[in-house]
Amino acid sequence: MAVRISRVLAERIIAGTIAPGSRLRQDHIAEEFGASHVPVREAFRRLEAQGLVVSEPRRGVRVASFTLAEVKEVAEMRAALEVLALRHAAPNLTAAILDEAEDATGAVDSSRDVRSWEEANRRFHRLLLAPCNMPRLLATIDDLHAASARFLFATWRSEWEARTDHDHRAILGALRRGQVDAACATLARHVQWIGHRPVPVSGGKHRDSFAIVG
């Protein structure tokens, strides 16, 4: 039950359904899942270990906010680990895989909302990296993509503008020509590009919000 509760809450937090700073009320969650407070507290501990919530003395548990420094950290980690995965994957990339990745980047370019863009973008990256056949590395990259998605959904929940991703095509072109170093250099730059957008908050004010958009 604790695993189920933590998984559902994690999905809501990453999707932006539960906003950063929101309080998670133990009694409400226990009632929703028909559970006692024991698995709810265990679920909170799991979410805290993932960095998704923070426990504050006398204030309960809140959804963790994030700073520009944290966004940059995830971007730099993605750059290092995805380049490592791509170097190991490159010898195993077939023409069929590259064609699939081309289709995925076509879906990226035609996306009309942030969720479809994130799904297509993640598929593009996964197609190119999965042939590295390094499960632990891929699991860590998946976690970083989940963090990237959370930053993105908290920033661009509406007003998404479709755009052509020239980096994706440059990466594919380099891989088709066997230029792995060039593909890796483009990938590293690509996943470290951070977008900025002011987000409305209460009182008619705005706060700066940042997201990885690669």
C-alpha positions as CSV (number, residue, x, y, z in Angstrom):
1,M,0.0,0.0,0.0
2,A,2.8,2.4,0.8
3,V,4.4,1.7,-2.6
4,R,1.1,2.3,-4.4
5,I,0.4,5.6,-2.5
6,S,4.0,6.9,-3.1
7,R,3.8,6.0,-6.8
8,V,0.4,7.7,-7.4
9,L,1.5,10.9,-5.4
10,A,4.9,10.9,-7.3
11,E,3.0,10.8,-10.6
12,R,0.8,13.7,-9.5
13,I,3.7,15.8,-8.3
14,I,5.8,15.2,-11.5
15,A,2.8,16.0,-13.7
16,G,2.2,19.3,-11.8
17,T,-1.2,18.2,-10.6
18,I,0.0,18.9,-7.1
19,A,1.9,22.2,-7.2
20,P,5.3,22.9,-5.5
21,G,4.7,24.1,-1.9
22,S,1.4,22.3,-1.5
23,R,0.8,20.6,1.8
24,L,0.1,16.9,1.8
25,R,-2.5,16.1,4.5
26,Q,-2.0,12.7,5.9
27,D,-5.6,12.2,6.9
28,H,-7.0,13.2,3.5
29,I,-4.6,10.8,1.7
30,A,-5.4,8.0,4.1
31,E,-9.1,8.5,3.4
32,E,-8.6,8.6,-0.4
33,F,-6.7,5.3,-0.4
34,G,-8.7,3.6,2.3
35,A,-5.5,3.1,4.3
36,S,-4.3,3.7,7.8
37,H,-1.8,6.5,8.6
38,V,1.1,4.0,8.7
39,P,1.5,3.3,5.0
40,V,0.9,7.0,4.3
41,R,3.8,8.0,6.5
42,E,5.9,5.3,4.8
43,A,4.9,6.8,1.4
44,F,5.9,10.2,2.6
45,R,9.3,8.9,3.5
46,R,9.7,7.3,0.1
47,L,8.8,10.6,-1.6
48,E,11.2,12.5,0.6
49,A,14.0,10.2,-0.4
50,Q,13.2,11.0,-4.0
51,G,13.4,14.7,-3.3
52,L,9.7,15.2,-4.2
53,V,8.5,16.3,-0.7
54,V,10.0,17.9,2.4
55,S,9.0,17.3,6.0
56,E,8.9,20.4,8.1
57,P,8.7,20.4,11.9
58,R,5.3,21.4,13.1
59,R,4.2,22.2,9.5
60,G,3.8,18.7,8.1
61,V,4.8,17.5,4.6
62,R,4.9,19.8,1.6
63,V,5.7,19.2,-2.1
64,A,9.3,20.3,-2.6
65,S,9.9,23.5,-4.5
66,F,13.0,23.7,-6.7
67,T,15.6,26.3,-7.5
68,L,17.6,27.3,-10.6
69,A,20.6,25.6,-9.1
70,E,18.7,22.3,-8.9
71,V,17.5,22.6,-12.5
72,K,21.1,23.2,-13.6
73,E,22.3,20.2,-11.6
74,V,19.9,17.9,-13.3
75,A,20.8,19.3,-16.7
76,E,24.5,18.8,-16.1
77,M,23.9,15.3,-14.8
78,R,21.8,14.5,-17.9
79,A,24.5,15.8,-20.2
80,A,27.3,13.7,-18.6
81,L,25.2,10.5,-18.3
82,E,23.4,10.7,-21.6
83,V,26.7,11.2,-23.4
84,L,28.2,8.2,-21.7
85,A,25.1,6.1,-22.7
86,L,25.2,7.4,-26.3
87,R,28.9,6.5,-26.7
88,H,28.1,2.9,-25.6
89,A,24.9,2.8,-27.6
90,A,26.4,4.1,-30.9
91,P,27.9,0.8,-32.1
92,N,24.5,-0.9,-31.6
93,L,22.4,1.8,-33.4
94,T,20.8,0.4,-36.5
95,A,19.2,2.3,-39.4
96,A,15.8,1.1,-38.1
97,I,16.4,2.6,-34.7
98,L,17.5,5.9,-36.2
99,D,14.4,6.0,-38.4
100,E,12.3,5.5,-35.2
101,A,14.1,8.3,-33.6
102,E,13.4,10.5,-36.7
103,D,9.7,9.7,-36.3
104,A,9.9,10.7,-32.6
105,T,11.5,14.0,-33.3
106,G,8.8,14.7,-35.9
107,A,6.3,14.2,-33.1
108,V,8.3,16.6,-30.9
109,D,8.1,19.3,-33.6
110,S,4.4,18.9,-34.1
111,S,3.4,18.8,-30.4
112,R,0.7,21.2,-29.5
113,D,1.0,20.9,-25.7
114,V,3.7,20.4,-23.1
115,R,2.7,16.8,-22.2
116,S,2.8,15.5,-25.8
117,W,6.1,17.3,-26.3
118,E,7.6,15.7,-23.2
119,E,6.5,12.2,-24.1
120,A,7.9,12.5,-27.7
121,N,11.1,14.1,-26.5
122,R,11.7,11.4,-23.9
123,R,11.0,8.7,-26.5
124,F,13.6,10.3,-28.8
125,H,16.3,10.2,-26.1
126,R,15.3,6.7,-24.9
127,L,15.5,5.3,-28.5
128,L,19.1,6.5,-28.9
129,L,20.3,5.6,-25.5
130,A,18.7,2.2,-24.8
131,P,21.1,0.2,-27.0
132,C,23.9,1.0,-24.5
133,N,22.6,-2.1,-22.6
134,M,23.5,-0.6,-19.2
135,P,20.4,-1.0,-17.0
136,R,21.6,1.0,-14.0
137,L,22.8,3.9,-16.2
138,L,19.4,3.9,-18.0
139,A,17.5,3.8,-14.8
140,T,19.4,6.8,-13.5
141,I,18.8,8.7,-16.7
142,D,15.0,7.8,-16.5
143,D,15.0,9.4,-13.0
144,L,16.6,12.5,-14.3
145,H,14.1,12.7,-17.1
146,A,11.3,12.5,-14.5
147,A,12.9,15.4,-12.7
148,S,13.2,17.3,-16.0
149,A,9.5,16.7,-16.6
150,R,8.5,18.0,-13.2
151,F,10.4,21.2,-13.8
152,L,8.8,21.5,-17.3
153,F,5.2,20.9,-16.2
154,A,5.6,23.4,-13.3
155,T,6.7,26.0,-15.8
156,W,4.9,25.4,-19.1
157,R,1.5,24.0,-18.1
158,S,-0.1,26.1,-20.9
159,E,0.8,28.4,-23.7
160,W,3.2,25.8,-25.3
161,E,4.6,26.8,-28.7
162,A,5.6,24.1,-31.2
163,R,9.1,24.6,-32.6
164,T,11.5,22.6,-34.7
165,D,14.2,20.9,-32.7
166,H,17.3,21.4,-34.9
167,D,19.5,19.7,-32.3
168,H,17.7,16.4,-32.6
169,R,18.2,16.4,-36.4
170,A,21.9,17.3,-36.0
171,I,22.4,14.4,-33.6
172,L,20.7,12.0,-36.0
173,G,22.7,13.3,-38.9
174,A,26.0,12.9,-37.1
175,L,25.1,9.4,-36.0
176,R,24.1,8.4,-39.6
177,R,27.5,9.6,-40.7
178,G,29.3,7.7,-38.0
179,Q,30.4,11.0,-36.3
180,V,29.9,9.9,-32.7
181,D,31.9,12.7,-31.2
182,A,29.9,15.4,-33.0
183,A,26.6,13.7,-31.9
184,C,27.8,13.6,-28.3
185,A,28.8,17.2,-28.3
186,T,25.5,18.3,-29.7
187,L,23.6,16.1,-27.2
188,A,25.6,17.6,-24.2
189,R,24.8,21.1,-25.3
190,H,21.2,20.2,-26.1
191,V,20.2,18.8,-22.7
192,Q,21.8,21.7,-20.8
193,W,19.6,24.4,-22.4
194,I,17.3,25.9,-19.8
195,G,14.2,27.9,-20.5
196,H,12.9,30.7,-18.4
197,R,9.3,31.8,-17.9
198,P,7.6,34.0,-15.3
199,V,4.7,32.1,-13.6
200,P,1.7,33.9,-11.9
201,V,1.3,33.6,-8.2
202,S,-1.2,34.9,-5.7
203,G,-1.5,38.7,-5.2
204,G,-1.1,39.4,-8.9
205,K,2.7,38.8,-8.7
206,H,5.0,36.5,-10.7
207,R,7.9,34.2,-9.8
208,D,10.7,33.2,-12.0
209,S,10.5,29.6,-13.1
210,F,13.1,27.5,-15.1
211,A,13.0,24.2,-16.9
212,I,15.1,21.9,-19.0
213,V,13.7,22.0,-22.5
214,G,16.0,19.5,-24.3
